[in-house]
Amino acid sequence: MLVDSHCHLDFPDFAEERDAIIARAREAGVGRMVTISTQVQKFDRILEVAEAYDEVYCSVGTHPNSVAQEPVVSAEDLIGLSSHPKVVAIGESGLDYHYDYATPQLQAACLRNHIAAARETGLPLVIHARSADDDVAAILEEEMGKGAFPFVLHCFSSGKRLAEVGVALGGYVSFSGILTFRNSQDIRDIAAAVPHERLLVETDAPYLAPVPHRGKRNEPAFVVHTAAVLAETIGVDAQQVARLTTENFFRLFSKMSRPDEVAIEA
């Protein structure tokens, strides 16, 4: 069994064939998928997708590039929406300085609200970090001093130091199709140094399809290719990396039920 810890099944890219995409994921051995919120104002649509499939769960939150499109959502709002049984995470939230869609100050305020919700609920915070390593690390260290909260650095493409800070604070590091790209040796080197018990895999579908599908629309079934490269990177076989990342996934996303028919080795 594999899991896709981060995808966007509510996006219009999937609207015409969502049933087929979920079926292909099942056939590929992907037993759980988390469809990730980017705007709280569209949460009803995200929840509708999660409720339609047994394998699909969701998060609630505001992407840093969406902060300017909706008011900064309060921690109380996030906590209330997260009570639904299909909601297993907060986010994605974080800092993105690659684009200029919202000021750093507004993004940081939104991130801190998401952290407060993760701390209160115990649900993992899904963190987006792009071109903002130092500020993300500083906020995580400061906020962790106020009280622990679970989190994952998703679609990791940052520098070594942010991965080290994340792991030191008890976080997880998730790798996407970027891990398979020929010019991503630096990311593979970082993955090799992450403790095995903190590793996750994801697609970030519909983006960043892994080799051999690079340049095409991504989908959850393709997580098998990222997992295969992760196995090579850390020196284990495909079965071991599947067991490892799935066990890590259920430890972090602890609200989610495991499939009854699957026994996962610790």
Secondary structure, 3 states (H helix, E strand, C coil): CEEEEEECCCCHHHHHHHHHHHHHHHHCCEEEEEECCCCHHHHHHHHHHHHHCCCEEEEECCCHHHHHHCCCCCHHHHHHHCCCCCEEEEEEEEEECCCCCCCHHHHHHHHHHHHHHHHHHCCCEEEEEECCHHHHHHHHHHHHCCCCCCEEECCCCCCHHHHHHHHHCCCEEEECHHHHCCCCHHHHHHHHHCCHHHEEECCCECCCCCCCCCCCCCCHHHHHHHHHHHHHHHCCCHHHHHHHHHHHHHHHCCCCCCCCCCCCCC
